[in-house]
Amino acid sequence: MAKNSDGHWIPLADLMTGLMMMFMLIAVLYMLKVNSAVSDYSTSKNELGKELCEEFAGDLEKWDAECDDANLVVRFKSPDVLFDTGQSVIKPQFQSILSDFFPRYIDLLNQEKYKYSIEEIRIEGHTSSKWRVGASENEAYFSNMQLSQARTLSVLRHVLSEKNTPPQAWSKDLLTANGLSSSKLIHNIDGTENQQGSQRVEFRVRTNADEYINNIIGDLGQQQ
């Protein structure tokens, strides 16, 4: 009886081993797919960051701007050039800079190799934590939020009103104006707030690759 019982379980054990190997193979294939997607994303992002910074390398110093290729950010960092204190009207010098910068920026992002991976082009307005004397911390934050939103809206209006900005429909689908008040301050080495550095306008590219990778990982979890 025991012998027959043993003979009965041997095929079942083989079946379980086969199933385990099959599931392991599926897991490996999905992990390879994830790794490939991550690699493609990293390569595309690195290429975009490099090309973005190379495009404006000769202009950054005169604009008092900087390019962060790792985070796909072009940062305009001179408060005296951007806006008058407490105001949202773009100063003439910054208008001139934007008229040079933005058409080239959009033209670069609109390339076939990049455009379909771009989820959002963010115009971000940042302020220091300072407001008028005697203002509470909350009052300063909310007042600066209103100011930063007004400033980014002014920038958005300006760049979309430029006749040489290509292409309008594509730009409008992706561009957003984001006032962030003092939520992302720039700090000095000693940890204190760099008030001048905190007052800036940034153009930031956000891609859809992260969402794509998360979907792949989710599919892997469902398969398991």
C-alpha positions as CSV (number, residue, x, y, z in Angstrom):
1,M,0.0,0.0,0.0
2,A,2.8,2.4,0.9
3,K,4.6,1.5,-2.3
4,N,1.5,2.4,-4.4
5,S,1.1,5.6,-2.4
6,D,4.7,6.5,-3.1
7,G,4.3,5.8,-6.8
8,H,1.2,8.0,-6.8
9,W,3.0,11.0,-5.4
10,I,6.1,11.0,-7.6
11,P,4.4,12.4,-10.7
12,L,2.7,15.0,-8.5
13,A,6.1,16.1,-7.2
14,D,7.4,16.3,-10.7
15,L,4.3,18.4,-11.7
16,M,4.9,20.8,-8.8
17,T,8.6,21.2,-9.7
18,G,7.6,21.9,-13.3
19,L,5.1,24.6,-12.2
20,M,7.7,26.2,-10.0
21,M,10.2,26.3,-12.8
22,M,7.5,27.8,-15.1
23,F,6.7,30.6,-12.6
24,M,10.3,31.3,-12.1
25,L,10.8,31.6,-15.8
26,I,7.9,34.1,-16.0
27,A,9.3,36.1,-13.2
28,V,12.7,36.2,-14.8
29,L,11.2,37.3,-18.1
30,Y,9.3,40.1,-16.5
31,M,12.3,41.3,-14.5
32,L,14.3,41.4,-17.7
33,K,11.5,43.5,-19.2
34,V,11.6,45.9,-16.2
35,N,15.4,46.1,-16.4
36,S,15.1,46.9,-20.1
37,A,12.5,49.6,-19.5
38,V,14.6,51.1,-16.7
39,S,17.7,51.1,-19.0
40,D,15.8,52.7,-21.9
41,Y,14.4,55.3,-19.6
42,S,17.8,56.1,-18.1
43,T,19.4,56.3,-21.5
44,S,16.6,58.6,-22.9
45,K,16.6,60.8,-19.8
46,N,20.4,61.1,-19.9
47,E,20.4,62.0,-23.6
48,L,17.7,64.6,-23.1
49,G,19.5,66.1,-20.1
50,K,22.8,66.3,-22.0
51,E,21.2,67.8,-25.2
52,L,19.2,70.3,-23.1
53,C,22.3,71.6,-21.3
54,E,24.4,71.6,-24.5
55,E,21.8,73.7,-26.3
56,F,22.0,76.5,-23.8
57,A,25.6,76.1,-22.6
58,G,26.6,79.3,-24.4
59,D,23.8,81.4,-22.9
60,L,23.5,80.3,-19.3
61,E,26.1,82.7,-17.9
62,K,24.7,85.8,-19.6
63,W,21.2,84.8,-18.5
64,D,22.4,84.1,-14.9
65,A,20.8,80.6,-15.3
66,E,21.9,77.0,-14.8
67,C,21.0,73.7,-16.3
68,D,20.5,70.5,-14.2
69,D,20.8,67.6,-16.7
70,A,20.0,65.0,-14.1
71,N,16.6,66.5,-13.2
72,L,15.9,68.0,-16.6
73,V,15.7,71.6,-15.2
74,V,16.7,74.9,-16.6
75,R,16.8,77.4,-13.7
76,F,16.7,81.2,-14.0
77,K,18.1,82.5,-10.8
78,S,18.5,86.3,-10.8
79,P,15.6,88.0,-9.0
80,D,16.7,91.4,-10.2
81,V,16.3,90.2,-13.8
82,L,13.0,88.3,-13.4
83,F,10.5,90.5,-11.5
84,D,10.3,93.6,-9.4
85,T,9.9,92.9,-5.7
86,G,6.4,91.7,-4.9
87,Q,5.3,92.1,-8.5
88,S,4.3,89.5,-11.2
89,V,5.0,91.6,-14.3
90,I,7.9,90.1,-16.3
91,K,10.8,92.6,-16.6
92,P,11.9,93.5,-20.1
93,Q,15.3,91.7,-19.8
94,F,13.6,88.5,-18.8
95,Q,11.1,88.9,-21.6
96,S,14.0,89.1,-24.0
97,I,15.6,86.0,-22.5
98,L,12.4,84.0,-22.7
99,S,11.9,85.0,-26.3
100,D,15.3,83.5,-27.1
101,F,15.1,80.5,-24.7
102,F,11.6,79.1,-25.1
103,P,11.3,78.5,-28.9
104,R,14.6,76.6,-28.8
105,Y,13.5,74.7,-25.7
106,I,10.2,73.6,-27.2
107,D,11.8,72.7,-30.5
108,L,14.3,70.4,-28.7
109,L,11.6,68.7,-26.6
110,N,9.4,68.3,-29.7
111,Q,11.9,65.9,-31.3
112,E,10.5,62.5,-32.1
113,K,12.9,60.7,-29.8
114,Y,11.7,62.7,-26.8
115,K,8.2,64.1,-27.3
116,Y,6.2,60.9,-26.7
117,S,7.8,60.3,-23.3
118,I,7.1,63.8,-22.0
119,E,4.2,64.0,-19.6
120,E,4.5,67.6,-18.5
121,I,6.5,70.7,-19.0
122,R,6.4,72.6,-15.7
123,I,7.0,76.3,-15.3
124,E,7.8,76.6,-11.6
125,G,7.8,79.8,-9.6
126,H,9.8,79.9,-6.3
127,T,10.1,82.6,-3.7
128,S,12.0,83.1,-0.5
129,S,10.2,82.8,2.9
130,K,10.4,86.6,3.3
131,W,7.4,88.9,3.2
132,R,6.7,92.2,4.7
133,V,8.0,93.0,8.2
134,G,5.7,91.7,10.9
135,A,4.0,89.1,8.7
136,S,3.4,85.7,10.4
137,E,5.0,82.6,8.9
138,N,1.7,81.4,7.5
139,E,0.8,84.9,6.1
140,A,4.2,85.0,4.4
141,Y,3.8,81.6,2.9
142,F,0.3,82.2,1.5
143,S,1.2,85.6,0.2
144,N,4.2,84.2,-1.5
145,M,2.1,81.4,-2.9
146,Q,-0.2,83.9,-4.5
147,L,2.7,85.8,-5.9
148,S,4.6,82.8,-7.3
149,Q,1.4,81.6,-9.0
150,A,0.8,85.0,-10.6
151,R,4.4,85.0,-11.8
152,T,4.3,81.6,-13.4
153,L,1.1,82.5,-15.1
154,S,2.7,85.7,-16.5
155,V,5.6,83.5,-17.8
156,L,3.1,81.0,-19.4
157,R,1.2,83.8,-21.0
158,H,4.3,85.4,-22.4
159,V,5.8,82.2,-23.9
160,L,2.6,81.1,-25.5
161,S,2.0,84.6,-27.0
162,E,5.3,84.5,-28.8
163,K,4.7,84.1,-32.6
164,N,7.8,82.1,-33.0
165,T,6.9,79.4,-30.4
166,P,6.4,76.0,-32.1
167,P,4.0,74.2,-32.0
168,Q,1.2,75.9,-30.1
169,A,-1.2,72.9,-29.7
170,W,1.6,70.6,-28.5
171,S,2.9,73.3,-26.0
172,K,-0.5,73.9,-24.5
173,D,-1.2,70.2,-23.9
174,L,1.9,69.9,-21.8
175,L,2.7,73.2,-20.2
176,T,1.6,74.0,-16.7
177,A,2.2,77.0,-14.4
178,N,3.1,76.0,-10.8
179,G,3.5,78.5,-8.0
180,L,5.4,76.8,-5.1
181,S,5.9,79.7,-2.8
182,S,8.8,79.0,-0.3
183,S,8.2,75.2,-0.2
184,K,11.5,74.4,-2.0
185,L,14.0,76.9,-0.6
186,I,17.7,77.0,-1.6
187,H,20.0,76.8,1.4
188,N,23.5,78.0,2.1
189,I,26.2,75.6,3.1
190,D,25.6,76.4,6.8
191,G,21.9,75.5,6.4
192,T,20.5,79.0,6.5
193,E,18.1,80.2,3.8
194,N,19.7,81.6,0.6
195,Q,17.0,84.3,0.0
196,Q,18.3,85.4,-3.4
197,G,18.8,81.9,-4.6
198,S,15.4,80.8,-3.5
199,Q,13.7,83.4,-5.8
200,R,13.8,81.7,-9.1
201,V,11.9,80.5,-12.1
202,E,12.5,76.9,-13.3
203,F,11.5,75.0,-16.5
204,R,11.2,71.3,-15.5
205,V,10.4,68.3,-17.8
206,R,8.5,65.4,-16.3
207,T,8.4,62.2,-18.3
208,N,5.8,59.3,-18.3
209,A,8.5,56.6,-18.0
210,D,8.1,56.2,-14.2
211,E,4.4,55.4,-14.7
212,Y,5.3,52.9,-17.5
213,I,7.8,51.1,-15.3
214,N,5.3,51.0,-12.4
215,N,2.7,49.4,-14.7
216,I,5.2,46.7,-15.7
217,I,6.0,46.0,-12.0
218,G,2.3,45.8,-11.3
219,D,1.8,43.3,-14.1
220,L,4.6,41.3,-12.6
221,G,2.9,41.2,-9.3
222,Q,-0.4,40.1,-10.9
223,Q,1.4,37.3,-12.7
224,Q,2.9,36.0,-9.5
